[in-house]
Amino acid sequence: MSWALYLPYRVAHLHFIIVANMAISGYAAAYLVMTWHFPFGWALALGFVLGGIIGYIVALFIGDAPTFAVVIVGFTFIYIVRTVIENTEAVGGTMGMFGLPNIGGSPILHRWTMIAILYGLVLLVGFCIYRFDHSRLGRAASAIFVDPDLATSLGVDIKKLGILLQTFSCTLAGGCGVLYGFIFKSFHLDYFTFHMVGILMTVIFVGGYATLWGVVLAAPVLYGVPLLFPPQIASWRIVIYGVLLILVLVLKPEGFITPRFVYNMETFLSRRRKKRNTL
Amino acid sequence: MEVFIAQVINGLSLGSIYVLLVTGFNLLLLVAMIIHFAYPQVVVFSMYITWVVLRLTGNSLLLGALAAVASSIFFNMVSAPLFQKVMKKRGEVDINSTMVLSMGIGMIITDVLSHGFNKGFPIAFPDELSGKTAILRIGLISILPGQVSSLIVGIIAVSGFFLLLYKTRAGRAFRAIAEDPNGARLVGIPLFRTGLESYALSGLLGGIIALLLAALLGSASPDLGEQVAHKVLAVSIIAGLGNLAGGLVVGLLLGILEAIVQGYLSGSWSNAIAFVIMLVVILAKPKGLFGIKL
């Protein structure tokens, strides 16, 4: 999910609509599986497609909009989706959906299937983003981030790239929504709130918004470390995230993993590899 | 028809609060050059401080009002160096990073309110502040003291603010910075000090809004700030970022629209309809109905 937020931020778009997309695809998939007995694979695919379609339609309007307009569209979508779900009895309304079935029958098989899908997805998406970052499109996105006017004068189509990144991130969010629900075997509106936006934002800005490795470092640390805290402290984790976010913005605006850091690491590793080969 | 009139009166009270919020938000945007997304959350925080002071002082309205204004100004002034630091780091005015910073502040305020006050349950203000008995009742139309006071004080505060902005020396300095910061510096306007004054002034407005909201709603919850923050940013974008006159019109219209929808539909749907209308306007005209003034 953090990568879903990272991608559009490459062109300075904080695309919070991904949280709404998670909810839409997740609830839709859960409804299909529980009521119409759809196979999980089909429901997951539908989640991706639904997320992508919604993302594309919205991106047609805000593909080149300023950041604050993208933010407000995202928040508006979250509120609208929450209200609609809250008032739709078919998906449990305010109570949510519980008792989602195990994939593959038994709980153990369910667990391993989920782990396999998740890690497979992380590797696939990570590879795609890595390739994107090292392509012409990635450089175009960096140019838009630094100076949209300059990027336009260099021939970059801001709107097209914005649409591409927003659609991809929404597709990803759709799939994540389905997986999220089936991992916890339930859906509740409390998952899709401003808190989730805050957590994702902290992951991106603390880890480093200019490279995909920032998310790789920050997501497990920020999610995992509070689990080690005693419950009294862990319940304040949003405050901790908020303080961390502010400190990083003030003291280290690019986050912990910067492109320079990644470049230095790559150089260091390639030197070591060369040395080993010569020996 | 009675329902309609009653809801329009409600809407005017609510709208005047939106107008005040948008005005404070736009002031910070134009003069201090920040998108203070958490400004409404600061207002809700002040409401909570007022609630605490009212409880401690046996519902002393004067002390409650002072606490609301003081806490709001204090919080705004404390956050000022953080915003200044973030902006300095990025070389020049950077609306995006200040928006993210204020979102961080908002996260902290909301979570502190939901953990540290009244065990996270919504708080209720005493009747002395909101008033429960109607001043006027004609059929379905009933006018409560809270509605009247928020409307009157809202009109006075907005008029006072616009007078300050357009008829005083300080107001001219604010507008000069909003129009052209470099030009303002050239003619000797101290940017830093005027920026700080805008934080203090929006803090003062925030304190007044906290009192009016407490009088109008009679209660508050930790997530109230998030909902209002979203609406304020939406009003500001629909009107055109930084457009004070546009904010006045759109703020009032949103208040009336919301109240009318609430009169005919159940509570949660009314919010969704208001949001859908906002979404359509934002998607169709991302630069706002009255144009961006940045």
Contacts between the chains, C-beta under 8 A, distances in Angstrom:
chain1	res1	chain2	res2	distance
A	12	B	96	6.3
A	14	B	96	7.7
A	14	B	99	8.0
A	14	B	100	7.5
A	58	B	283	7.7
A	61	B	283	4.2
A	61	B	284	7.8
A	61	B	286	7.8
A	62	B	283	6.8
A	62	B	286	6.8
A	65	B	286	4.6
A	66	B	286	7.0
A	67	B	95	7.4
A	67	B	96	4.8
A	67	B	99	7.1
A	68	B	35	6.1
A	68	B	95	6.7
A	68	B	96	7.8
A	68	B	99	6.4
A	68	B	233	7.1
A	68	B	237	6.6
A	68	B	241	7.0
A	69	B	237	6.0
A	69	B	282	6.1
A	69	B	286	4.5
A	71	B	99	6.9
A	71	B	233	7.5
A	72	B	230	7.3
A	72	B	233	5.2
A	72	B	234	5.4
A	72	B	237	5.4
A	72	B	278	8.0
A	72	B	282	6.1
A	73	B	279	6.6
A	73	B	282	5.8
A	73	B	283	6.9
A	75	B	230	4.8
A	75	B	233	7.6
A	75	B	234	8.0
A	76	B	230	7.2
A	76	B	234	6.6
A	76	B	275	5.0
A	76	B	278	5.8
A	76	B	279	4.6
A	76	B	282	7.1
A	77	B	279	7.2
A	79	B	227	7.8
A	79	B	230	6.7
A	79	B	271	6.8
A	79	B	272	7.2
A	79	B	275	5.0
A	80	B	272	5.3
A	80	B	275	5.0
A	80	B	276	6.1
A	80	B	279	7.0
A	83	B	268	5.2
A	83	B	269	6.7
A	83	B	271	6.0
A	83	B	272	3.7
A	83	B	275	7.5
A	84	B	272	6.6
A	86	B	268	5.7
A	87	B	266	8.0
A	87	B	268	6.2
A	87	B	269	6.5
A	194	B	106	7.9
A	194	B	107	7.6
A	194	B	110	7.2
A	194	B	223	7.6
A	194	B	226	5.0
A	195	B	107	7.9
A	197	B	103	7.9
A	198	B	103	7.1
A	198	B	104	7.8
A	198	B	107	4.3
A	201	B	100	6.7
A	201	B	103	6.4
A	201	B	104	7.7
A	202	B	104	7.8
A	205	B	100	6.4
A	235	B	115	6.8
A	236	B	111	7.1
A	236	B	115	6.5
A	238	B	107	5.7
A	238	B	108	7.8
A	238	B	110	7.7
A	238	B	111	4.1
A	239	B	107	7.6
A	239	B	108	5.4
A	239	B	111	4.8
A	239	B	112	6.2
A	239	B	115	7.6
A	241	B	107	6.6
A	242	B	104	4.9
A	242	B	105	7.2
A	242	B	107	3.9
A	242	B	108	3.8
A	242	B	111	7.0
A	243	B	104	7.9
A	243	B	108	6.6
A	245	B	100	7.6
A	245	B	101	8.0
A	245	B	103	8.0
A	245	B	104	4.0
A	245	B	107	7.3
A	246	B	82	6.5
A	246	B	101	6.2
A	246	B	104	4.5
A	246	B	105	6.9
A	246	B	108	7.7
A	249	B	86	5.6
A	249	B	97	6.5
A	249	B	100	6.4
A	249	B	101	5.1
A	249	B	104	6.9
A	250	B	82	6.0
A	250	B	85	5.1
A	250	B	86	6.1
A	250	B	89	7.6
A	250	B	101	7.7
A	253	B	86	7.1
A	253	B	89	5.0
A	253	B	90	6.8
A	253	B	97	6.8
